[in-house]
Amino acid sequence: MLFASLPEFSLRFVWYMYTLMTKY
């Protein structure tokens, strides 16, 4: 279960950082 939720968390984190970078 952990491995199944890990990719989602990683993708969400990367997307958050991506939006943060594009904002500025």
QUITADA-V651385 format. One record per residue. RES is the residue in one letter. BURIAL is 1 if it has 24 or more other C-alpha atoms within 12 Angstrom, else 0. Layout:
RES/BURIAL
RES/BURIAL
This chain:
M/0
L/0
F/0
A/0
S/0
L/0
P/0
E/0
F/0
S/0
L/0
R/0
F/0
V/0
W/0
Y/0
M/0
Y/0
T/0
L/0
M/0
T/0
K/0
Y/0
